[in-house]
Amino acid sequence: MQAFDNFMMRTDIIVTIVLIVYAALWIVFFYIVYLVIKALKVYIRSKEVRQEMAVVKKTLGETIKAYRMERNMTQEFVAESLGVSRQAVSKWEMGTSDPSTSNLLALAKLYGVSAEELLGCIKTE
């Protein structure tokens, strides 16, 4: 009879451990769901900011391209004049990346406009 009692105590301990692990897994699962929901709320609230940033980048690229086209310059010529690759100029014009401050000032000088005038063409809507 004592062997049976020992077996039952061990079984109770194992069941208790399994239930604790099971409960801990559920707690972790709900905490992860909570974090995902919190992150989604932040992302949804930032929609206007993300849209504005997309417009600014797109518009800056269009502005750079428009000034280049008005002056009948190729991307290669602009790249050589600034000491960057043609791909960099292409990325600026497509809005994939933005020129550094020094490159933006060099672009303004190359196009014969002030940096303020170059940046002043950017739409924020």
N, CA, C and O atoms as a DFTB+ gen file, in Angstrom:
500 C
 N C O
     1  1       0.806      -1.195       0.000
     2  2       0.000       0.000       0.000
     3  2       0.858       1.273       0.000
     4  3       0.480       2.287      -0.587
     5  1       2.013       1.203       0.664
     6  2       2.876       2.381       0.699
     7  2       3.452       2.677      -0.684
     8  3       3.647       3.839      -1.038
     9  1       3.722       1.644      -1.456
    10  2       4.228       1.830      -2.814
    11  2       3.196       2.563      -3.657
    12  3       3.537       3.422      -4.469
    13  1       1.946       2.217      -3.457
    14  2       0.876       2.901      -4.195
    15  2       0.780       4.365      -3.786
    16  3       0.598       5.238      -4.634
    17  1       0.904       4.641      -2.468
    18  2       0.867       6.024      -1.975
    19  2       2.041       6.837      -2.538
    20  3       1.860       7.996      -2.911
    21  1       3.245       6.240      -2.602
    22  2       4.415       6.925      -3.189
    23  2       4.189       7.217      -4.665
    24  3       4.524       8.292      -5.163
    25  1       3.616       6.239      -5.351
    26  2       3.325       6.428      -6.773
    27  2       2.332       7.576      -6.970
    28  3       2.492       8.400      -7.871
    29  1       1.303       7.620      -6.115
    30  2       0.291       8.686      -6.233
    31  2       0.882      10.051      -5.903
    32  3       0.511      11.041      -6.533
    33  1       1.797      10.133      -4.929
    34  2       2.429      11.412      -4.600
    35  2       3.297      11.884      -5.764
    36  3       3.303      13.067      -6.101
    37  1       4.023      10.960      -6.369
    38  2       4.852      11.325      -7.524
    39  2       3.967      11.780      -8.688
    40  3       4.293      12.745      -9.379
    41  1       2.879      11.101      -8.894
    42  2       1.954      11.470      -9.959
    43  2       1.375      12.860      -9.694
    44  3       1.246      13.671     -10.611
    45  1       1.024      13.127      -8.424
    46  2       0.496      14.454      -8.078
    47  2       1.534      15.540      -8.339
    48  3       1.203      16.614      -8.842
    49  1       2.778      15.260      -7.999
    50  2       3.850      16.236      -8.221
    51  2       4.037      16.479      -9.709
    52  3       4.179      17.624     -10.138
    53  1       4.039      15.410     -10.498
    54  2       4.216      15.546     -11.950
    55  2       3.058      16.318     -12.554
    56  3       3.276      17.181     -13.405
    57  1       1.846      16.034     -12.143
    58  2       0.670      16.747     -12.653
    59  2       0.746      18.219     -12.271
    60  3       0.430      19.091     -13.080
    61  1       1.163      18.495     -11.042
    62  2       1.293      19.886     -10.600
    63  2       2.331      20.630     -11.437
    64  3       2.100      21.766     -11.849
    65  1       3.457      19.998     -11.684
    66  2       4.507      20.623     -12.506
    67  2       4.000      20.869     -13.923
    68  3       4.228      21.939     -14.489
    69  1       3.323      19.897     -14.489
    70  2       2.786      20.054     -15.847
    71  2       1.791      21.205     -15.887
    72  3       1.808      21.997     -16.829
    73  1       0.927      21.313     -14.885
    74  2      -0.056      22.409     -14.846
    75  2       0.621      23.768     -14.701
    76  3       0.184      24.747     -15.305
    77  1       1.680      23.830     -13.907
    78  2       2.426      25.096     -13.740
    79  2       3.073      25.500     -15.061
    80  3       3.003      26.662     -15.460
    81  1       3.700      24.544     -15.735
    82  2       4.334      24.842     -17.034
    83  2       3.276      25.267     -18.049
    84  3       3.483      26.211     -18.811
    85  1       2.162      24.579     -18.054
    86  2       1.063      24.908     -18.969
    87  2       0.554      26.332     -18.701
    88  3       0.337      27.101     -19.637
    89  1       0.367      26.676     -17.434
    90  2      -0.092      28.020     -17.073
    91  2       0.947      29.067     -17.474
    92  3       0.594      30.138     -17.966
    93  1       2.227      28.758     -17.264
    94  2       3.289      29.699     -17.634
    95  2       3.308      29.933     -19.136
    96  3       3.522      31.059     -19.587
    97  1       3.088      28.887     -19.909
    98  2       3.056      29.041     -21.370
    99  2       1.893      29.937     -21.789
   100  3       2.050      30.765     -22.686
   101  1       0.745      29.789     -21.163
   102  2      -0.390      30.645     -21.484
   103  2      -0.107      32.102     -21.115
   104  3      -0.474      33.020     -21.850
   105  1       0.545      32.302     -19.976
   106  2       0.895      33.675     -19.561
   107  2       1.833      34.295     -20.580
   108  3       1.646      35.447     -20.973
   109  1       2.842      33.547     -21.014
   110  2       3.787      34.050     -22.026
   111  2       3.047      34.345     -23.328
   112  3       3.289      35.372     -23.961
   113  1       2.155      33.457     -23.727
   114  2       1.391      33.654     -24.956
   115  2       0.568      34.944     -24.890
   116  3       0.587      35.740     -25.829
   117  1      -0.148      35.152     -23.792
   118  2      -0.976      36.360     -23.670
   119  2      -0.121      37.615     -23.574
   120  3      -0.529      38.674     -24.051
   121  1       1.047      37.519     -22.972
   122  2       1.935      38.677     -22.911
   123  2       2.432      39.041     -24.308
   124  3       2.516      40.222     -24.647
   125  1       2.755      38.053     -25.106
   126  2       3.189      38.313     -26.490
   127  2       2.048      38.933     -27.290
   128  3       2.269      39.869     -28.058
   129  1       0.843      38.426     -27.120
   130  2      -0.312      39.005     -27.812
   131  2      -0.497      40.455     -27.383
   132  3      -0.772      41.317     -28.219
   133  1      -0.349      40.733     -26.090
   134  2      -0.459      42.100     -25.578
   135  2       0.582      43.008     -26.235
   136  3       0.256      44.116     -26.660
   137  1       1.826      42.547     -26.320
   138  2       2.887      43.352     -26.940
   139  2       2.617      43.603     -28.422
   140  3       2.869      44.701     -28.919
   141  1       2.110      42.601     -29.126
   142  2       1.792      42.767     -30.547
   143  2       0.678      43.801     -30.723
   144  3       0.757      44.657     -31.605
   145  1      -0.344      43.723     -29.898
   146  2      -1.444      44.686     -29.988
   147  2      -0.942      46.090     -29.684
   148  3      -1.320      47.045     -30.362
   149  1      -0.103      46.220     -28.678
   150  2       0.458      47.526     -28.327
   151  2       1.282      48.095     -29.490
   152  3       1.176      49.279     -29.810
   153  1       2.099      47.249     -30.115
   154  2       2.914      47.691     -31.251
   155  2       2.040      48.088     -32.434
   156  3       2.339      49.065     -33.121
   157  1       0.968      47.348     -32.681
   158  2       0.058      47.680     -33.780
   159  2      -0.633      49.011     -33.538
   160  3      -0.827      49.786     -34.475
   161  1      -1.007      49.288     -32.294
   162  2      -1.630      50.579     -31.981
   163  2      -0.678      51.728     -32.281
   164  3      -1.078      52.738     -32.861
   165  1       0.580      51.574     -31.887
   166  2       1.579      52.614     -32.170
   167  2       1.748      52.783     -33.669
   168  3       1.821      53.905     -34.170
   169  1       1.810      51.665     -34.387
   170  2       1.982      51.719     -35.841
   171  2       0.790      52.400     -36.506
   172  3       0.970      53.228     -37.399
   173  1      -0.412      52.064     -36.086
   174  2      -1.611      52.662     -36.675
   175  2      -1.660      54.163     -36.405
   176  3      -2.022      54.943     -37.286
   177  1      -1.297      54.566     -35.193
   178  2      -1.307      55.998     -34.854
   179  2      -0.269      56.785     -35.653
   180  3      -0.419      57.993     -35.837
   181  1       0.776      56.119     -36.126
   182  2       1.840      56.813     -36.847
   183  2       1.566      56.900     -38.349
   184  3       2.453      57.291     -39.107
   185  1       0.382      56.552     -38.786
   186  2       0.069      56.522     -40.217
   187  2       0.293      57.880     -40.871
   188  3       0.895      57.960     -41.942
   189  1      -0.184      58.944     -40.240
   190  2      -0.030      60.281     -40.832
   191  2       1.436      60.651     -40.967
   192  3       1.845      61.218     -41.981
   193  1       2.227      60.334     -39.952
   194  2       3.652      60.645     -39.997
   195  2       4.325      59.857     -41.113
   196  3       5.146      60.403     -41.849
   197  1       3.982      58.569     -41.245
   198  2       4.575      57.744     -42.299
   199  2       4.189      58.265     -43.679
   200  3       5.020      58.285     -44.587
   201  1       2.930      58.689     -43.844
   202  2       2.504      59.212     -45.142
   203  2       3.232      60.510     -45.460
   204  3       3.642      60.732     -46.599
   205  1       3.394      61.363     -44.459
   206  2       4.075      62.631     -44.685
   207  2       5.533      62.389     -45.071
   208  3       6.055      63.048     -45.971
   209  1       6.184      61.458     -44.402
   210  2       7.573      61.157     -44.733
   211  2       7.681      60.614     -46.153
   212  3       8.615      60.965     -46.873
   213  1       6.759      59.781     -46.561
   214  2       6.785      59.226     -47.915
   215  2       6.625      60.331     -48.949
   216  3       7.310      60.326     -49.972
   217  1       5.730      61.274     -48.692
   218  2       5.511      62.377     -49.631
   219  2       6.750      63.248     -49.712
   220  3       7.153      63.651     -50.804
   221  1       7.365      63.547     -48.567
   222  2       8.553      64.394     -48.566
   223  2       9.670      63.737     -49.357
   224  3      10.307      64.393     -50.181
   225  1       9.918      62.471     -49.128
   226  2      10.988      61.787     -49.843
   227  2      10.694      61.736     -51.333
   228  3      11.574      61.990     -52.156
   229  1       9.471      61.412     -51.674
   230  2       9.091      61.337     -53.082
   231  2       9.243      62.705     -53.731
   232  3       9.788      62.818     -54.829
   233  1       8.768      63.732     -53.062
   234  2       8.805      65.075     -53.616
   235  2      10.229      65.605     -53.717
   236  3      10.561      66.294     -54.682
   237  1      11.076      65.296     -52.740
   238  2      12.466      65.726     -52.815
   239  2      13.129      65.103     -54.036
   240  3      13.867      65.777     -54.755
   241  1      12.871      63.824     -54.271
   242  2      13.431      63.155     -55.442
   243  2      12.936      63.780     -56.738
   244  3      13.709      63.981     -57.676
   245  1      11.645      64.086     -56.785
   246  2      11.094      64.716     -57.983
   247  2      11.708      66.093     -58.198
   248  3      11.981      66.484     -59.332
   249  1      11.928      66.829     -57.107
   250  2      12.520      68.171     -57.210
   251  2      13.936      68.086     -57.752
   252  3      14.315      68.849     -58.640
   253  1      14.712      67.162     -57.217
   254  2      16.095      66.988     -57.685
   255  2      16.104      66.628     -59.164
   256  3      16.903      67.155     -59.939
   257  1      15.208      65.724     -59.546
   258  2      15.146      65.310     -60.951
   259  2      14.694      66.466     -61.841
   260  3      15.229      66.652     -62.934
   261  1      13.721      67.237     -61.383
   262  2      13.217      68.356     -62.186
   263  2      14.316      69.382     -62.445
   264  3      14.466      69.858     -63.571
   265  1      15.084      69.726     -61.412
   266  2      16.177      70.683     -61.601
   267  2      17.217      70.122     -62.564
   268  3      17.749      70.857     -63.396
   269  1      17.512      68.834     -62.462
   270  2      18.499      68.218     -63.362
   271  2      18.008      68.260     -64.802
   272  3      18.767      68.583     -65.716
   273  1      16.721      67.927     -64.999
   274  2      16.168      67.896     -66.355
   275  2      16.088      69.300     -66.959
   276  3      16.334      69.478     -68.152
   277  1      15.741      70.304     -66.132
   278  2      15.675      71.691     -66.624
   279  2      17.018      72.154     -67.159
   280  3      17.084      72.957     -68.090
   281  1      18.088      71.642     -66.562
   282  2      19.429      72.061     -66.964
   283  2      20.071      71.093     -67.964
   284  3      21.264      71.191     -68.251
   285  1      19.283      70.171     -68.485
   286  2      19.755      69.196     -69.476
   287  2      21.012      68.458     -69.017
   288  3      21.958      68.287     -69.785
   289  1      21.009      68.030     -67.773
   290  2      22.134      67.283     -67.222
   291  2      21.737      65.806     -67.124
   292  3      20.572      65.472     -66.908
   293  1      22.730      64.940     -67.288
   294  2      22.484      63.512     -67.104
   295  2      22.792      63.140     -65.653
   296  3      23.466      63.881     -64.938
   297  1      22.291      61.995     -65.239
   298  2      22.611      61.517     -63.899
   299  2      24.109      61.284     -63.764
   300  3      24.694      61.525     -62.707
   301  1      24.719      60.816     -64.840
   302  2      26.163      60.579     -64.824
   303  2      26.938      61.865     -64.599
   304  3      27.890      61.894     -63.819
   305  1      26.525      62.946     -65.292
   306  2      27.205      64.225     -65.131
   307  2      27.070      64.730     -63.698
   308  3      28.046      65.188     -63.104
   309  1      25.867      64.647     -63.145
   310  2      25.642      65.094     -61.767
   311  2      26.489      64.262     -60.807
   312  3      27.101      64.799     -59.883
   313  1      26.519      62.953     -61.032
   314  2      27.288      62.063     -60.167
   315  2      28.779      62.401     -60.208
   316  3      29.432      62.479     -59.167
   317  1      29.313      62.601     -61.419
   318  2      30.727      62.942     -61.550
   319  2      31.028      64.287     -60.907
   320  3      32.075      64.450     -60.280
   321  1      30.130      65.247     -61.052
   322  2      30.335      66.575     -60.481
   323  2      30.358      66.535     -58.958
   324  3      31.090      67.295     -58.324
   325  1      29.558      65.648     -58.370
   326  2      29.481      65.564     -56.909
   327  2      30.430      64.528     -56.321
   328  3      30.652      64.501     -55.111
   329  1      30.991      63.676     -57.176
   330  2      31.884      62.639     -56.688
   331  2      31.142      61.469     -56.061
   332  3      31.628      60.846     -55.117
   333  1      29.963      61.177     -56.591
   334  2      29.180      60.027     -56.117
   335  2      28.880      59.138     -57.310
   336  3      29.196      59.488     -58.447
   337  1      28.274      57.999     -57.053
   338  2      27.944      57.095     -58.156
   339  2      26.642      57.537     -58.832
   340  3      25.833      58.253     -58.242
   341  1      26.459      57.100     -60.066
   342  2      25.230      57.402     -60.773
   343  2      24.050      56.746     -60.069
   344  3      22.941      57.281     -60.065
   345  1      24.298      55.584     -59.477
   346  2      23.242      54.881     -58.748
   347  2      22.763      55.698     -57.551
   348  3      21.579      55.670     -57.214
   349  1      23.674      56.424     -56.907
   350  2      23.286      57.269     -55.777
   351  2      22.340      58.365     -56.242
   352  3      21.333      58.640     -55.591
   353  1      22.665      58.993     -57.371
   354  2      21.794      60.044     -57.923
   355  2      20.444      59.447     -58.293
   356  3      19.404      60.060     -58.050
   357  1      20.454      58.270     -58.869
   358  2      19.207      57.592     -59.228
   359  2      18.363      57.316     -57.986
   360  3      17.150      57.525     -58.005
   361  1      18.990      56.851     -56.912
   362  2      18.259      56.582     -55.668
   363  2      17.672      57.858     -55.081
   364  3      16.564      57.839     -54.546
   365  1      18.406      58.975     -55.176
   366  2      17.875      60.249     -54.677
   367  2      16.631      60.628     -55.457
   368  3      15.625      61.041     -54.881
   369  1      16.708      60.483     -56.780
   370  2      15.594      60.894     -57.627
   371  2      14.381      59.976     -57.473
   372  3      13.243      60.425     -57.608
   373  1      14.616      58.704     -57.193
   374  2      13.507      57.772     -56.992
   375  2      12.930      57.882     -55.585
   376  3      11.841      57.374     -55.317
   377  1      13.659      58.546     -54.682
   378  2      13.189      58.675     -53.311
   379  2      13.554      57.496     -52.445
   380  3      13.079      57.390     -51.314
   381  1      14.394      56.599     -52.954
   382  2      14.836      55.451     -52.163
   383  2      15.733      55.886     -51.022
   384  3      15.688      55.311     -49.935
   385  1      16.546      56.899     -51.268
   386  2      17.410      57.461     -50.231
   387  2      17.479      58.965     -50.438
   388  3      17.088      59.477     -51.488
   389  1      17.973      59.658     -49.445
   390  2      18.110      61.111     -49.517
   391  2      19.588      61.473     -49.565
   392  3      20.417      60.778     -48.976
   393  1      19.921      62.546     -50.255
   394  2      21.327      62.972     -50.269
   395  2      21.721      63.506     -48.898
   396  3      20.888      64.023     -48.154
   397  1      22.993      63.374     -48.579
   398  2      23.495      63.940     -47.327
   399  2      23.425      65.460     -47.429
   400  3      23.199      66.012     -48.506
   401  1      23.617      66.117     -46.315
   402  2      23.560      67.584     -46.301
   403  2      24.598      68.179     -47.234
   404  3      24.307      69.119     -47.973
   405  1      25.809      67.635     -47.204
   406  2      26.860      68.174     -48.073
   407  2      26.517      67.941     -49.548
   408  3      26.774      68.804     -50.387
   409  1      25.937      66.772     -49.866
   410  2      25.551      66.508     -51.253
   411  2      24.367      67.380     -51.663
   412  3      24.277      67.797     -52.818
   413  1      23.471      67.655     -50.739
   414  2      22.341      68.536     -51.039
   415  2      22.832      69.954     -51.341
   416  3      22.346      70.600     -52.269
   417  1      23.794      70.429     -50.556
   418  2      24.372      71.752     -50.810
   419  2      25.113      71.764     -52.150
   420  3      25.043      72.743     -52.893
   421  1      25.824      70.669     -52.455
   422  2      26.534      70.585     -53.739
   423  2      25.545      70.547     -54.903
   424  3      25.796      71.141     -55.952
   425  1      24.425      69.851     -54.722
   426  2      23.391      69.832     -55.764
   427  2      22.847      71.232     -56.003
   428  3      22.687      71.657     -57.147
   429  1      22.565      71.943     -54.926
   430  2      22.035      73.303     -55.053
   431  2      23.027      74.183     -55.810
   432  3      22.636      74.957     -56.683
   433  1      24.295      74.063     -55.477
   434  2      25.327      74.851     -56.155
   435  2      25.424      74.469     -57.627
   436  3      25.533      75.337     -58.493
   437  1      25.385      73.159     -57.909
   438  2      25.461      72.681     -59.285
   439  2      24.275      73.182     -60.112
   440  3      24.433      73.556     -61.274
   441  1      23.093      73.184     -59.505
   442  2      21.890      73.622     -60.211
   443  2      21.746      75.140     -60.227
   444  3      20.851      75.669     -60.886
   445  1      22.614      75.841     -59.513
   446  2      22.572      77.298     -59.518
   447  2      21.419      77.863     -58.688
   448  3      20.900      78.935     -59.001
   449  1      21.025      77.168     -57.656
   450  2      19.965      77.642     -56.761
   451  2      20.472      77.538     -55.329
   452  3      21.461      76.857     -55.058
   453  1      19.790      78.215     -54.422
   454  2      20.173      78.086     -53.021
   455  2      19.593      76.784     -52.465
   456  3      18.638      76.224     -53.004
   457  1      20.190      76.330     -51.389
   458  2      19.691      75.106     -50.755
   459  2      18.262      75.312     -50.269
   460  3      17.437      74.402     -50.341
   461  1      17.977      76.508     -49.778
   462  2      16.615      76.814     -49.316
   463  2      15.621      76.720     -50.472
   464  3      14.504      76.230     -50.310
   465  1      16.045      77.194     -51.628
   466  2      15.167      77.127     -52.798
   467  2      14.953      75.678     -53.231
   468  3      13.852      75.295     -53.628
   469  1      16.015      74.879     -53.149
   470  2      15.909      73.469     -53.507
   471  2      14.968      72.742     -52.537
   472  3      14.125      71.950     -52.960
   473  1      15.114      73.008     -51.278
   474  2      14.268      72.384     -50.269
   475  2      12.904      73.045     -50.168
   476  3      11.944      72.434     -49.698
   477  1      12.820      74.291     -50.609
   478  2      11.545      75.003     -50.540
   479  2      10.486      74.432     -51.473
   480  3       9.297      74.706     -51.306
   481  1      10.905      73.648     -52.443
   482  2       9.962      73.059     -53.378
   483  2       9.290      71.810     -52.824
   484  3       8.402      71.243     -53.461
   485  1       9.705      71.392     -51.660
   486  2       9.166      70.167     -51.083
   487  2       7.766      70.425     -50.544
   488  3       7.537      71.358     -49.775
   489  1       6.843      69.582     -50.965
   490  2       5.466      69.658     -50.481
   491  2       5.355      68.828     -49.219
   492  3       5.989      67.778     -49.113
   493  1       4.551      69.285     -48.251
   494  2       4.369      68.522     -47.029
   495  2       2.961      67.957     -46.934
   496  3       2.594      67.428     -45.884
   497  1       2.182      68.044     -47.957
   498  2       0.823      67.507     -47.954
   499  2       0.726      66.313     -48.862
   500  3      -0.346      65.721     -48.991
